[in-house]
Amino acid sequence: MRGDSVPVAVLPTIFLVGCLLVAFLSRPKTRPPQRRLTFVASNLWILDHLCLAVGRILHEWPELEEARFDIGALAMLDEASLASLARAIDTAAAAGIRLRVDGYDARMALLMLSRGMSAEHLGAPRNPGPEPARTTH
């Protein structure tokens, strides 16, 4: 065997590795369609900003059918958060998207309903049992 020649088995291996790299790196980046999206608000500030971002999010996911806000970590809702939720619901309804609020307690549900939010936007209530650490801000 000569010192300057490449072994015969190396060339097909290099060719195969090159083909695999081209095949995997040239595939178009497509995300699978996601029809449901859940937002988890750990405090009122995040809830307000998620509500403000609903329009942009709906633009990014045209295949979206349902969006949910989980407010189970919150101890209360303030007037600004209720107004933000109302705007998010209006934005989603205009785009034909169902928006539901999950993780509420009875006091929050009464507050949302008294501020004009329809009962159809109330999703799953907070689970009774060991209370998670709830925050207001």
ChimeraX commands (.cxc) that place a marker at each C-alpha (Angstrom):
marker #1 position 0.00,0.00,0.00 radius 0.5
marker #1 position 1.27,3.43,-0.87 radius 0.5
marker #1 position 1.41,6.20,1.74 radius 0.5
marker #1 position -0.18,8.87,-0.49 radius 0.5
marker #1 position -3.35,6.97,-1.50 radius 0.5
marker #1 position -6.70,7.08,0.29 radius 0.5
marker #1 position -8.12,3.70,1.36 radius 0.5
marker #1 position -10.99,2.59,-0.88 radius 0.5
marker #1 position -13.57,2.39,1.96 radius 0.5
marker #1 position -13.05,6.03,2.96 radius 0.5
marker #1 position -14.37,7.58,-0.27 radius 0.5
marker #1 position -17.86,5.99,-0.14 radius 0.5
marker #1 position -18.08,6.86,3.57 radius 0.5
marker #1 position -17.25,10.52,2.89 radius 0.5
marker #1 position -19.78,10.56,0.05 radius 0.5
marker #1 position -22.50,9.04,2.29 radius 0.5
marker #1 position -21.83,11.50,5.13 radius 0.5
marker #1 position -21.93,14.40,2.66 radius 0.5
marker #1 position -25.27,13.22,1.25 radius 0.5
marker #1 position -26.72,12.90,4.76 radius 0.5
marker #1 position -25.55,16.40,5.68 radius 0.5
marker #1 position -27.10,17.86,2.53 radius 0.5
marker #1 position -30.35,15.97,3.12 radius 0.5
marker #1 position -30.73,17.09,6.75 radius 0.5
marker #1 position -29.48,20.65,6.39 radius 0.5
marker #1 position -31.42,21.51,3.25 radius 0.5
marker #1 position -34.84,20.46,4.58 radius 0.5
marker #1 position -37.23,23.39,4.93 radius 0.5
marker #1 position -37.89,24.41,8.50 radius 0.5
marker #1 position -41.60,23.84,8.99 radius 0.5
marker #1 position -43.28,23.68,12.33 radius 0.5
marker #1 position -46.16,21.30,12.81 radius 0.5
marker #1 position -49.54,22.99,12.91 radius 0.5
marker #1 position -50.55,23.89,16.43 radius 0.5
marker #1 position -54.23,24.43,16.91 radius 0.5
marker #1 position -54.24,25.21,20.64 radius 0.5
marker #1 position -51.98,27.50,22.63 radius 0.5
marker #1 position -51.87,27.97,26.42 radius 0.5
marker #1 position -50.42,31.05,28.10 radius 0.5
marker #1 position -49.49,30.79,31.77 radius 0.5
marker #1 position -49.56,34.06,33.69 radius 0.5
marker #1 position -47.52,33.94,36.87 radius 0.5
marker #1 position -48.27,37.56,37.79 radius 0.5
marker #1 position -50.47,40.46,36.72 radius 0.5
marker #1 position -47.71,42.15,34.71 radius 0.5
marker #1 position -47.19,39.04,32.59 radius 0.5
marker #1 position -50.95,38.62,32.13 radius 0.5
marker #1 position -51.24,42.19,30.85 radius 0.5
marker #1 position -48.34,41.75,28.43 radius 0.5
marker #1 position -49.63,38.40,27.15 radius 0.5
marker #1 position -53.00,40.02,26.50 radius 0.5
marker #1 position -51.30,42.84,24.60 radius 0.5
marker #1 position -49.41,40.30,22.47 radius 0.5
marker #1 position -52.50,38.35,21.37 radius 0.5
marker #1 position -52.79,40.19,18.04 radius 0.5
marker #1 position -49.20,39.44,17.10 radius 0.5
marker #1 position -49.50,35.83,18.23 radius 0.5
marker #1 position -52.62,35.30,16.13 radius 0.5
marker #1 position -50.75,36.74,13.16 radius 0.5
marker #1 position -47.88,34.26,13.70 radius 0.5
marker #1 position -50.18,31.21,14.06 radius 0.5
marker #1 position -52.91,31.45,11.41 radius 0.5
marker #1 position -53.87,27.81,12.05 radius 0.5
marker #1 position -54.67,28.52,15.70 radius 0.5
marker #1 position -58.21,27.61,16.76 radius 0.5
marker #1 position -58.10,28.11,20.53 radius 0.5
marker #1 position -56.03,30.12,22.99 radius 0.5
marker #1 position -56.14,29.69,26.76 radius 0.5
marker #1 position -54.93,31.91,29.56 radius 0.5
marker #1 position -54.06,30.04,32.76 radius 0.5
marker #1 position -54.36,32.43,35.70 radius 0.5
marker #1 position -54.16,29.76,38.41 radius 0.5
marker #1 position -51.05,31.32,39.96 radius 0.5
marker #1 position -52.80,34.65,40.58 radius 0.5
marker #1 position -54.54,35.54,43.82 radius 0.5
marker #1 position -56.65,38.30,42.26 radius 0.5
marker #1 position -57.37,40.29,39.13 radius 0.5
marker #1 position -57.20,44.07,39.00 radius 0.5
marker #1 position -59.10,46.46,36.74 radius 0.5
marker #1 position -56.21,46.81,34.26 radius 0.5
marker #1 position -55.91,43.03,33.89 radius 0.5
marker #1 position -59.66,42.69,33.35 radius 0.5
marker #1 position -59.50,45.38,30.66 radius 0.5
marker #1 position -56.53,43.63,29.03 radius 0.5
marker #1 position -58.40,40.31,29.06 radius 0.5
marker #1 position -61.45,41.98,27.49 radius 0.5
marker #1 position -59.29,43.43,24.68 radius 0.5
marker #1 position -57.61,40.05,24.13 radius 0.5
marker #1 position -61.02,38.37,23.90 radius 0.5
marker #1 position -62.23,40.96,21.38 radius 0.5
marker #1 position -59.05,40.55,19.31 radius 0.5
marker #1 position -59.34,36.76,19.32 radius 0.5
marker #1 position -63.06,36.86,18.49 radius 0.5
marker #1 position -62.39,39.16,15.53 radius 0.5
marker #1 position -59.93,36.55,14.22 radius 0.5
marker #1 position -62.36,33.68,14.81 radius 0.5
marker #1 position -60.31,32.20,17.67 radius 0.5
marker #1 position -61.84,30.85,20.88 radius 0.5
marker #1 position -60.21,32.36,23.95 radius 0.5
marker #1 position -60.74,30.77,27.37 radius 0.5
marker #1 position -59.52,31.67,30.85 radius 0.5
marker #1 position -58.48,28.74,33.07 radius 0.5
marker #1 position -57.43,28.54,36.71 radius 0.5
marker #1 position -59.89,31.08,38.12 radius 0.5
marker #1 position -61.62,30.83,41.48 radius 0.5
marker #1 position -65.24,31.77,42.26 radius 0.5
marker #1 position -64.34,35.35,43.21 radius 0.5
marker #1 position -62.44,35.88,39.95 radius 0.5
marker #1 position -65.29,34.36,37.92 radius 0.5
marker #1 position -67.81,36.71,39.52 radius 0.5
marker #1 position -65.53,39.67,38.86 radius 0.5
marker #1 position -65.03,38.71,35.20 radius 0.5
marker #1 position -68.75,38.14,34.65 radius 0.5
marker #1 position -69.65,41.41,36.39 radius 0.5
marker #1 position -67.29,43.27,34.02 radius 0.5
marker #1 position -69.13,41.94,30.97 radius 0.5
marker #1 position -67.05,38.89,30.08 radius 0.5
marker #1 position -69.23,36.11,28.68 radius 0.5
marker #1 position -69.39,32.77,30.50 radius 0.5
marker #1 position -68.29,31.06,27.28 radius 0.5
marker #1 position -64.81,32.50,27.87 radius 0.5
marker #1 position -64.47,30.80,31.25 radius 0.5
marker #1 position -62.60,27.54,30.87 radius 0.5
marker #1 position -61.57,25.17,33.63 radius 0.5
marker #1 position -61.78,26.55,37.18 radius 0.5
marker #1 position -58.96,26.27,39.67 radius 0.5
marker #1 position -58.51,22.77,41.09 radius 0.5
marker #1 position -59.57,22.50,44.70 radius 0.5
marker #1 position -56.88,21.02,46.85 radius 0.5
marker #1 position -53.40,22.09,47.82 radius 0.5
marker #1 position -53.13,25.72,46.88 radius 0.5
marker #1 position -50.15,26.70,44.73 radius 0.5
marker #1 position -48.19,29.78,45.72 radius 0.5
marker #1 position -50.30,32.62,44.34 radius 0.5
marker #1 position -48.92,36.01,43.47 radius 0.5
marker #1 position -50.38,39.39,42.67 radius 0.5
marker #1 position -47.32,40.99,41.02 radius 0.5
marker link #1:1,2 radius 0.2
marker link #1:2,3 radius 0.2
marker link #1:3,4 radius 0.2
marker link #1:4,5 radius 0.2
marker link #1:5,6 radius 0.2
marker link #1:6,7 radius 0.2
marker link #1:7,8 radius 0.2
marker link #1:8,9 radius 0.2
marker link #1:9,10 radius 0.2
marker link #1:10,11 radius 0.2
marker link #1:11,12 radius 0.2
marker link #1:12,13 radius 0.2
marker link #1:13,14 radius 0.2
marker link #1:14,15 radius 0.2
marker link #1:15,16 radius 0.2
marker link #1:16,17 radius 0.2
marker link #1:17,18 radius 0.2
marker link #1:18,19 radius 0.2
marker link #1:19,20 radius 0.2
marker link #1:20,21 radius 0.2
marker link #1:21,22 radius 0.2
marker link #1:22,23 radius 0.2
marker link #1:23,24 radius 0.2
marker link #1:24,25 radius 0.2
marker link #1:25,26 radius 0.2
marker link #1:26,27 radius 0.2
marker link #1:27,28 radius 0.2
marker link #1:28,29 radius 0.2
marker link #1:29,30 radius 0.2
marker link #1:30,31 radius 0.2
marker link #1:31,32 radius 0.2
marker link #1:32,33 radius 0.2
marker link #1:33,34 radius 0.2
marker link #1:34,35 radius 0.2
marker link #1:35,36 radius 0.2
marker link #1:36,37 radius 0.2
marker link #1:37,38 radius 0.2
marker link #1:38,39 radius 0.2
marker link #1:39,40 radius 0.2
marker link #1:40,41 radius 0.2
marker link #1:41,42 radius 0.2
marker link #1:42,43 radius 0.2
marker link #1:43,44 radius 0.2
marker link #1:44,45 radius 0.2
marker link #1:45,46 radius 0.2
marker link #1:46,47 radius 0.2
marker link #1:47,48 radius 0.2
marker link #1:48,49 radius 0.2
marker link #1:49,50 radius 0.2
marker link #1:50,51 radius 0.2
marker link #1:51,52 radius 0.2
marker link #1:52,53 radius 0.2
marker link #1:53,54 radius 0.2
marker link #1:54,55 radius 0.2
marker link #1:55,56 radius 0.2
marker link #1:56,57 radius 0.2
marker link #1:57,58 radius 0.2
marker link #1:58,59 radius 0.2
marker link #1:59,60 radius 0.2
marker link #1:60,61 radius 0.2
marker link #1:61,62 radius 0.2
marker link #1:62,63 radius 0.2
marker link #1:63,64 radius 0.2
marker link #1:64,65 radius 0.2
marker link #1:65,66 radius 0.2
marker link #1:66,67 radius 0.2
marker link #1:67,68 radius 0.2
marker link #1:68,69 radius 0.2
marker link #1:69,70 radius 0.2
marker link #1:70,71 radius 0.2
marker link #1:71,72 radius 0.2
marker link #1:72,73 radius 0.2
marker link #1:73,74 radius 0.2
marker link #1:74,75 radius 0.2
marker link #1:75,76 radius 0.2
marker link #1:76,77 radius 0.2
marker link #1:77,78 radius 0.2
marker link #1:78,79 radius 0.2
marker link #1:79,80 radius 0.2
marker link #1:80,81 radius 0.2
marker link #1:81,82 radius 0.2
marker link #1:82,83 radius 0.2
marker link #1:83,84 radius 0.2
marker link #1:84,85 radius 0.2
marker link #1:85,86 radius 0.2
marker link #1:86,87 radius 0.2
marker link #1:87,88 radius 0.2
marker link #1:88,89 radius 0.2
marker link #1:89,90 radius 0.2
marker link #1:90,91 radius 0.2
marker link #1:91,92 radius 0.2
marker link #1:92,93 radius 0.2
marker link #1:93,94 radius 0.2
marker link #1:94,95 radius 0.2
marker link #1:95,96 radius 0.2
marker link #1:96,97 radius 0.2
marker link #1:97,98 radius 0.2
marker link #1:98,99 radius 0.2
marker link #1:99,100 radius 0.2
marker link #1:100,101 radius 0.2
marker link #1:101,102 radius 0.2
marker link #1:102,103 radius 0.2
marker link #1:103,104 radius 0.2
marker link #1:104,105 radius 0.2
marker link #1:105,106 radius 0.2
marker link #1:106,107 radius 0.2
marker link #1:107,108 radius 0.2
marker link #1:108,109 radius 0.2
marker link #1:109,110 radius 0.2
marker link #1:110,111 radius 0.2
marker link #1:111,112 radius 0.2
marker link #1:112,113 radius 0.2
marker link #1:113,114 radius 0.2
marker link #1:114,115 radius 0.2
marker link #1:115,116 radius 0.2
marker link #1:116,117 radius 0.2
marker link #1:117,118 radius 0.2
marker link #1:118,119 radius 0.2
marker link #1:119,120 radius 0.2
marker link #1:120,121 radius 0.2
marker link #1:121,122 radius 0.2
marker link #1:122,123 radius 0.2
marker link #1:123,124 radius 0.2
marker link #1:124,125 radius 0.2
marker link #1:125,126 radius 0.2
marker link #1:126,127 radius 0.2
marker link #1:127,128 radius 0.2
marker link #1:128,129 radius 0.2
marker link #1:129,130 radius 0.2
marker link #1:130,131 radius 0.2
marker link #1:131,132 radius 0.2
marker link #1:132,133 radius 0.2
marker link #1:133,134 radius 0.2
marker link #1:134,135 radius 0.2
marker link #1:135,136 radius 0.2
marker link #1:136,137 radius 0.2
view
